[in-house]
Amino acid sequence: MVTSGISDFRTMARDSLARAEAELASNDPHRLRYAVLELRYALEALTYDQAWAIKDEISPEKYKTWPPHDVLRMLAAIDPAICTTKTIFIGRQEAKGKPTSRENMELLGTHYAITWARILKIYNAFGSFLHSPTLQNMQSGNFPSFSKVQKHCVSAQKLIEQILSSSVRSTMGIFETLEQCMDENCKRPVSRRMPSGKNVVDAQCFNCGAKYTVTLDPDGRSVWEIGKFEVECSSPDCHVKTVLWKHQAKQGAHWRCRGCGTHNGIALGVVKVEDQSSKNEGKILNTPAT
């Protein structure tokens, strides 16, 4: 269970694993389906546990992402290192700019992670077993065998046990932070994890939606550029352009032209389409009679 907003996904995974082990121990083919369900539940819980560890780096609108392998794809898009197993050592740096030698470092432990490719393989292996046979299955007699599904269960069981055996939790990364969002109505700090080997990434303020491009210059400093574009005034006699931020470009947004004072706004519109025989693109709507 999750209480007081605190993640308890690992407890869910342990409980599901215990129930799955009990089902597997029965050696009853009819109970195998319940073992599969519990193992899938445990894998889902561990996936969301991995996401919960960096929840502040995920847009709230993506919290509902499902299935689990899509969650892991999302995490890998933020930084592939999030979904990799790591062994952590710590030691005093002997000289500035030089890494500490291994013999002078102390082992803290290993963080085991799950990848989207691994969980997708397990999901696919279990999928057909949890659903009714198709017409093709019935016609060909091709059904999942008890021994094959049991083998996949053992593989999933070992993976879950390994992840739960992690002696440390690692969310380490290199972060760049913008002290204040450039939107005057927001001004919240914005942070973005910088994946190893990448000098340009996209970032977003989760408070107001402002989107940025973050670039590391040759000196290692981050340059934040907000997404923006120019629009012309709606008045035909005015040629003043206004800069809008991309996250502001929504139906209903409006502003005063700094040149002529016209009240401009963004809205859906209907325009005349010139017929050009077969060159018109898009689907012709069948409009109802009035």
Secondary structure, 3 states (H helix, E strand, C coil): CCECCECCHHHHHHHHHHHHHHHHHCCCHHHHHHHHHHHHHHHHHHHHHHHHCCHHHCCHHHCCCCCHHHHHHHHHHHCHHHHCCEEEEECCCCECCECCCHHHCEEEEEECCCCHHHHHHHHHHHHHHHCCCCHHHHHHCCCCCHHHHHHHHHHHHHHHHHHHCCCCCCCCCCEEEECCCCCCCCCCCEEEECCCCCCEEEEECCCCCCEEEEEECCCCCEEEEECEEEEECCCCCCCCEEEEEHHHCCCCCEEECCCCCCEEECCCCCCCCCCCHHHCCCCCCCCCCC
